[in-house]
């Protein structure tokens, strides 16, 4: 049976060096997969390949039986729009805008019938301990609160694939637990998640660990 997510690459070249060789990774609905490896091993690049943001030098990506690479730009855009939710270490928020606008703005490209309602947004924020904070400016929030806003945007999108790049790297233990437990709730509902992390506690919370150092090409 073909995995829900499957990526295979003979090698990946970036910036004049080969990041990995003979790499293969898969994930199923309900799974949290941790990506680990030293700095420079290609964790972020692999996430970008899985999210169809970066074209791998070689190989293929299929998600839900659909070929995402190689594929046209239109297919890749539709895949990102309909299926992918991102969590970044730097939160990727517009600090001068409100919490609500930061959640709604990335979702305006979605079909109107799939856009979240004000009630959906309020419910997501409430579940993350941010009840009534819709109109607050992001610049007035703590780092942990900002990451929870970014997570709320993922919750209301309800993606089938969550890609998280060091999502707890700048957070304290309590906020880190909120993020990982919330991602787990999404996978319990049928999503799959791939999380790049250096945190062994986060890795232990996942179902499997892929160590990219195994695939790293020695200089």
N, C-alpha and C positions, 0 to 999 in steps of 0.2 A: 504494500500500500504506500502511495506517495505521501510524504509528510506534508503538513499544511504549509510550512515554510521550508524551503530547501535552497541552499546557496552552495555552489561548488566553484572553486577557482584554482587553476593550475599555479598562477602566481599573480601578484599585484605589485605594480611598479608605481612609485610616487616620489616626486622630487629627486629623481635620479638614483633611487635605491629600491630594492625589492623588499617589500614588507613581509610577504609570506609566500609559501609554496605548498601545493597539494592540500589546500584548506577546504574542508567541507563542514557545513553546519546546518542543522535542522531544528525545528521546534514545532510543537503541536498545540492546539487549543488547550488551555488549562495549564500550560507550562510557564515557569519562569526560568530562564536560562541566564546564567552569569557569564560574562566575558571577563577574563582576568589576564594579566600579563604585565610586564614592566612597561614603563614609559617608552613610547616609540615602537611598540609591538603591533600597533595598528588597530586598537580597539575602536577609536572614533571613526577611522576610515571604514572599518567593517560595518559599523552601524550605518554610516552614510550609504554604503553599498546596499545594505538590507532595506534602507528606506528609499532607494532609487534616487538619491541625491548625487551620488558619485558613481560613475560608470567604471566597473572593474576592468582591469587590463585583459583578463580572460575569464571565461566561465559563464554561469547562468544563474538566474534567480527566478524561482517560481513561488507563488503565494496563492494558496487556495486553488491550485491546479492551473493558474493563469501565468503565462510567461511574462515577467516584468523586465527581465534582461536576458537576451537582447530584445528590445521593443522600441516603438516610436516614442517620441517625447510626449505625445498626447496620452498614450497608454500609461506612461510613468506618472504623469501629472494626475490622471484619474485615480491611479493606485494610491498615491499620497493623499489625495483629497478624501477618498472613500474609506481607506483602511488603516492609515498610520496615525498614531499619536506620539508626539515627541516630548521627552522631558530632558532638559539640559541643566548642567551644573550652574550656568550663569542665568538661569530662569527664562531668558529670552522674552522679557516683558518691556513694555514702554513705560518708563517710570513716571512720566508726566501725565499719563492717562489714568482713568479710574480702573478699579478691579474689573467691573462689568465690561468695559470697553476692551480690556485686554483678553477677556474670555471670548467675547463675541467677534472681534475683528478677524482672527484667523479662520473663523467658521463661515464667513460671508461667501466664500467660494463654493460652499456646499449647496446642493439643491434646497430651495426654500423649505420644502416639507421636512427636511432633516435638520434644519437649524434649531438650536435649543430655544425654549421659551424662557421668559423671565423666571417662571416657577422652577424650571430645570436648573437654572443657574443658582437660584437661591438655595435649592435643595443640595446641590453639590457643595456650595460654600458652607452650608450648615453642617454637612457631614464631615467637613474638614476643620471645624472649629472657627469658622469665619462668618458666622451668622450676622446678617445686617451690614456687611462690609462692602456691598456692591459699589457704592459711590465714593469710597475712600480712594485717594491717590496712591498708586503703588509706591511712590517715593517715600511715603510715610510708614511703610510696613517693614517689619524685620525680615531678615533673610529667610527664616523658616516660613514666615507668612507668605512671602513672595513665591517660594517654591510650592506652597499649597495652592496659591492662585494658579500657577502653571499646571498643577495637577488637576485642579477643578476644570480647566479647559479640556484636559484629556477625558475626564469623567463625563462631561456633557457630550463630547463627540462620540463616545462609545466605540473606539477603534477596535479592529480585530487584531492589530499588531501594535504593541507598545515598544518603542525604542527609547532607552534611557541612558544618557551619557553621564556617569558619575553623579546621579541625582541627589545623593546624600553627602557629597564630598565636602560641602561647606556648612553642613548642618550639625546641630547638637544631636545627642542620642535620641531625645524625645521626638524631635521633628523627623529624624531619619526613620524612626519606627512608623510614624504616621504615613510617610511616603511609601515605604515597602508594604505595609499592611493594606494600603489603598490599592496599590498595584496588584497585590494578591487577590483582593476582592474582584478586580476586573478579570483576572485570569480564572477565578472561580466561576465567573459568568460566561466563560468561553473564549476570552482573548488569549493571546500568547504574548510573552514579554521577553525581550532580550536586554539585559542590563550590563553595561560596561562599568566595572567597579574595581577599586583596589582594596575595598573594605571586606575583610573576611567574614564579618557578621552579616553583611548583605549577601555574600556568596552562600553562607550557610542557610539563609532564608529561601534560596532558590532551589529548584529541583535538580538542576545539573550545572556543572561548571565546565566551560570550555577555556582551556589555558592556551592563549595564542602563542606563548613562547615555544610550544611544541612545533609550530609551523613557521617560526621565524627563520629567515635565512641569515646565516652568519656572515658578517662583513669579511 
